Amino acid sequence: MKAPERWSMVCLAVGLILSMLVVRTSAGAAGASAREIFLSTDFTLVQRLDSLPSPMSSLDAVLAGRKLTDPVYFDQATQMWKPNPGDRLVFAGSSASFWFVYYELVEPNAGHHVVMLRVGSDGKPQVAEHLVLKERAWSTPQLKNAIRRGEFTVISEGNGEDPTRS
């Protein structure tokens, strides 16, 4: 094979590889996983249940009848803010098309859960993924780092598994 023909073959092969990469990259962006979206999104912090979008029926289904409370309450007797006992919101995050809710469940089946929700074109959030962390996270950056490191268990609703178990 002469040099010009070889060069032509190399250019053709490089062009084919580049076009495959472009197609794969654009397809990957369109079908980004819930975790990828979660890790790349800047969220507005939400610290009260009444600030979550309504309806949150998709989150109610995950909780399987358990009710969350706000993270803290004001104790009139002591005039101090105190942590709520029981199942409670730790914090949540909002963006235009993606939310997460990070909550803590107590006995039985205690654990720190993260539910990721995609907001559909109808404005209703749908569960995209449900994780249980191995350790508590104290902030959104810590939460993202735990997920990057794989420090969680994936919960599959509807597979017969108790969604409140870690």
Backbone hydrogen bonds, N-H to C=O, Kabsch-Sander energy under -0.5 kcal/mol:
donor,donor_aa,acceptor,acceptor_aa,energy
6,R,2,K,-2.4
7,W,3,A,-2.7
8,S,4,P,-2.1
9,M,5,E,-2.2
10,V,6,R,-2.5
11,C,7,W,-2.5
12,L,8,S,-2.1
13,A,9,M,-2.5
14,V,10,V,-2.7
15,G,11,C,-2.4
16,L,12,L,-2.2
17,I,13,A,-2.4
18,L,14,V,-2.6
19,S,15,G,-2.2
20,M,16,L,-2.0
21,L,17,I,-2.1
22,V,18,L,-2.2
23,V,19,S,-2.1
24,R,20,M,-2.5
25,T,21,L,-2.8
26,S,22,V,-2.3
27,A,23,V,-2.0
28,G,24,R,-2.3
29,A,25,T,-2.1
30,A,26,S,-1.6
31,G,27,A,-1.6
32,A,29,A,-1.0
37,I,33,S,-2.4
38,F,34,A,-2.8
39,L,35,R,-2.8
40,S,36,E,-1.5
41,T,37,I,-0.9
41,T,38,F,-0.8
43,F,41,T,-0.6
44,T,94,S,-2.7
45,L,43,F,-0.5
46,V,92,A,-2.7
51,S,48,R,-1.6
52,L,49,L,-1.8
59,L,56,M,-0.8
60,D,56,M,-2.1
61,A,57,S,-1.9
62,V,58,S,-1.1
63,L,59,L,-2.1
64,A,60,D,-0.9
65,G,60,D,-0.8
66,R,63,L,-1.7
69,T,87,D,-1.2
73,Y,82,K,-2.7
75,D,73,Y,-0.7
75,D,80,M,-3.3
76,Q,74,F,-0.8
79,Q,75,D,-1.9
80,M,75,D,-1.1
82,K,73,Y,-3.0
84,N,71,P,-2.3
88,R,104,E,-2.4
89,L,69,T,-2.8
90,V,102,Y,-2.9
91,F,102,Y,-1.7
92,A,46,V,-2.6
93,G,100,F,-2.3
94,S,44,T,-2.1
95,S,98,F,-0.8
99,W,117,L,-2.9
100,F,93,G,-2.0
101,V,115,V,-2.3
102,Y,91,F,-2.5
103,Y,101,V,-0.6
103,Y,113,H,-2.4
104,E,88,R,-3.1
105,L,111,G,-2.8
111,G,105,L,-1.8
112,H,133,L,-0.6
113,H,103,Y,-2.8
113,H,111,G,-0.6
114,V,131,L,-2.7
115,V,101,V,-2.6
116,M,114,V,-0.5
116,M,129,E,-3.1
117,L,99,W,-3.0
118,R,126,Q,-2.5
119,V,97,S,-2.5
120,G,118,R,-0.7
120,G,124,K,-2.5
123,G,120,G,-2.2
126,Q,118,R,-2.7
128,A,116,M,-3.6
129,E,116,M,-1.5
131,L,114,V,-3.0
132,V,153,T,-2.4
133,L,112,H,-3.1
134,K,151,E,-1.9
143,L,139,S,-2.4
144,K,140,T,-2.8
145,N,141,P,-2.3
146,A,142,Q,-2.4
147,I,143,L,-1.9
148,R,144,K,-2.6
149,R,145,N,-2.1
150,G,147,I,-1.1
151,E,146,A,-2.7
152,F,150,G,-1.6
153,T,132,V,-2.2
155,I,130,H,-3.0
156,S,154,V,-0.5
157,E,155,I,-0.8
159,N,156,S,-1.2
165,R,162,D,-1.9
